[in-house]
Amino acid sequence: MPEATVHGARLHYERRGPPGAPALLFHHGYMSAGDTWAGVTERLAGDYDCIALDARGCGESERTAGGHSVEQYAADALALASALGVERFTLVGHSMGGAVGMWLALAEPERVERLVLVSSVPAAGVADDEAAAARRDHTVWLRSEASVERLVAERRATAARPRPDAALERAARRWLAASDAHVEGMARAMLGLRLGDRLAELTQPVLVVSAAADGLLPANLADYGRLPNATLHVFSRVSHGVPSEVPDDLAAVIADFMEHGVVSARTLLARLHALEDGAAS
């Protein structure tokens, strides 16, 4: 069980893939853990150095009293990459991890080579503060087998594609095991996130991945429209749990982005102009 201590927190991580290959640093969502990415990294590890971390307060990482903010999580991810000898990397963030990725790409553009936002928290922050507070209270209050059963039932009902009950149970237990400090601190952080006006500063290639059955789709599309160098992929019949629901398809989309970069109307038009200029010369 590999671990590294960064900024006073012991962080668990999993690493697979050939040394020296292009690095992908995976950050999970709210109350989740790095094993959310297991199905994706398994498929990408043949060509990429895949690192999936557990944020402080989540998974196998240390339950610290403080440090539960987007800024600190971004600093932790960067310090872990440095500790593992990774200078430049592509940050792949799901949900809350997308907010961490946006912050890190803005703060350390020389380290973040590309950015992949998977059903990301909106750059302008979570709008429904009452729902976020209810979710936080629900998680802090319920710690019983009955709560696991209830969460499995909820996730089965809200998943656009069926998943095995064993996988749903693992996810529910992981969700409930997140520390209270993480649950409360990151709920506040996501409510207070205000990066919308800064998206135009992100010059790195960005892949925005969303899902048709995810309530975040409109906000993801709005963020995509603000990004100057981005491409978009929307999955049909998929809900918020994209990495778990369609790991094969998501891995293929990420691999395509890593190989071909941003493909959009703008980049295709630039190719056409280059072809015309070459023909005229």
WONOR-V852231 format. One record per residue. N is the residue number from 1. RES is the residue in one small letter. OMEGA is omega in radians with two decimals (NA if undefined). Layout:
((N RES OMEGA) (N RES OMEGA))
This chain:
((1 m -3.08) (2 p 3.13) (3 e 3.03) (4 a 3.10) (5 t 3.14) (6 v 3.11) (7 h 3.08) (8 g 3.14) (9 a 3.08) (10 r -3.08) (11 l 3.03) (12 h 3.07) (13 y 3.01) (14 e -3.12) (15 r 3.09) (16 r -3.14) (17 g -3.08) (18 p 3.06) (19 p 3.13) (20 g 3.10) (21 a 3.06) (22 p -3.01) (23 a 3.01) (24 l 3.11) (25 l -3.04) (26 f 3.08) (27 h -3.06) (28 h -3.12) (29 g -3.08) (30 y 3.10) (31 m -3.14) (32 s -3.14) (33 a -3.05) (34 g -3.12) (35 d 2.97) (36 t -3.04) (37 w -2.99) (38 a -3.12) (39 g -3.14) (40 v -3.09) (41 t 3.10) (42 e -3.07) (43 r -3.11) (44 l -2.99) (45 a 3.08) (46 g -3.05) (47 d -3.03) (48 y 3.03) (49 d -3.00) (50 c -3.13) (51 i 3.13) (52 a -3.07) (53 l 2.90) (54 d 3.10) (55 a 3.07) (56 r -3.11) (57 g -3.06) (58 c 3.05) (59 g -3.12) (60 e -3.11) (61 s -3.05) (62 e 3.05) (63 r -3.13) (64 t -3.14) (65 a -3.09) (66 g 3.10) (67 g -3.08) (68 h 3.11) (69 s 3.12) (70 v 3.14) (71 e -3.11) (72 q 3.11) (73 y 3.09) (74 a 3.11) (75 a 3.10) (76 d -3.13) (77 a 3.14) (78 l -3.14) (79 a 3.09) (80 l 3.10) (81 a 3.13) (82 s -3.14) (83 a -3.14) (84 l 3.09) (85 g -3.12) (86 v -3.10) (87 e -3.14) (88 r -3.04) (89 f 2.96) (90 t 3.13) (91 l 3.10) (92 v -3.06) (93 g 3.08) (94 h 3.03) (95 s 3.07) (96 m 3.13) (97 g 3.05) (98 g 3.08) (99 a 3.08) (100 v 3.14) (101 g 3.11) (102 m -3.14) (103 w -3.09) (104 l 3.13) (105 a 3.09) (106 l -3.06) (107 a -3.05) (108 e -3.06) (109 p 3.13) (110 e 3.13) (111 r -3.11) (112 v -3.05) (113 e 3.10) (114 r -3.13) (115 l 3.07) (116 v -3.11) (117 l -3.08) (118 v -3.08) (119 s -3.00) (120 s 2.88) (121 v -3.12) (122 p -3.14) (123 a 3.13) (124 a 3.11) (125 g 3.10) (126 v -3.03) (127 a -3.01) (128 d -3.06) (129 d 3.13) (130 e 3.12) (131 a 3.12) (132 a 3.12) (133 a 3.12) (134 a 3.11) (135 r 3.13) (136 r -3.12) (137 d 3.13) (138 h -3.09) (139 t -3.13) (140 v -3.02) (141 w -3.01) (142 l 3.12) (143 r -3.02) (144 s 3.07) (145 e 3.11) (146 a 3.14) (147 s 3.08) (148 v 3.14) (149 e -3.14) (150 r -3.14) (151 l 3.09) (152 v 3.13) (153 a 3.13) (154 e -3.10) (155 r 3.07) (156 r -3.10) (157 a -3.03) (158 t 3.09) (159 a 3.14) (160 a 3.08) (161 r -3.08) (162 p 3.05) (163 r -3.14) (164 p 3.14) (165 d 3.14) (166 a 3.11) (167 a 3.11) (168 l 3.13) (169 e 3.10) (170 r 3.14) (171 a 3.14) (172 a 3.13) (173 r 3.09) (174 r -3.13) (175 w -3.11) (176 l -3.10) (177 a 3.11) (178 a -3.08) (179 s 3.10) (180 d -3.13) (181 a 3.08) (182 h -3.07) (183 v -3.09) (184 e -3.07) (185 g -3.10) (186 m 3.00) (187 a 3.10) (188 r -3.11) (189 a -3.13) (190 m 3.07) (191 l -3.07) (192 g -3.10) (193 l -3.12) (194 r -3.11) (195 l -3.05) (196 g -3.10) (197 d -3.08) (198 r -3.11) (199 l 3.14) (200 a 3.13) (201 e -3.09) (202 l -3.12) (203 t 3.11) (204 q 2.98) (205 p -3.11) (206 v 2.99) (207 l 3.08) (208 v 3.12) (209 v 3.09) (210 s -3.07) (211 a -3.05) (212 a -3.12) (213 a 3.12) (214 d 3.12) (215 g 3.12) (216 l -3.06) (217 l -3.13) (218 p 3.13) (219 a 3.09) (220 n 3.12) (221 l 3.10) (222 a 3.10) (223 d 3.10) (224 y -3.13) (225 g -3.14) (226 r -3.06) (227 l -3.07) (228 p -3.04) (229 n -3.00) (230 a 3.00) (231 t -2.95) (232 l 2.99) (233 h 3.11) (234 v 3.09) (235 f 3.02) (236 s 3.14) (237 r 3.09) (238 v 3.13) (239 s -2.97) (240 h -3.06) (241 g -3.04) (242 v -3.09) (243 p -3.13) (244 s -3.07) (245 e -3.09) (246 v -3.08) (247 p 3.13) (248 d -3.10) (249 d 3.13) (250 l 3.10) (251 a 3.14) (252 a 3.13) (253 v 3.12) (254 i 3.13) (255 a 3.11) (256 d 3.11) (257 f 3.14) (258 m -3.10) (259 e -2.96) (260 h -3.14) (261 g -3.10) (262 v 3.02) (263 v -3.09) (264 s 3.09) (265 a -3.14) (266 r -3.10) (267 t 3.10) (268 l 3.10) (269 l 3.10) (270 a 3.09) (271 r -3.14) (272 l 3.14) (273 h 3.11) (274 a 3.12) (275 l 3.12) (276 e 3.13) (277 d 3.13) (278 g -3.13) (279 a -3.10) (280 a -3.05) (281 s NA))
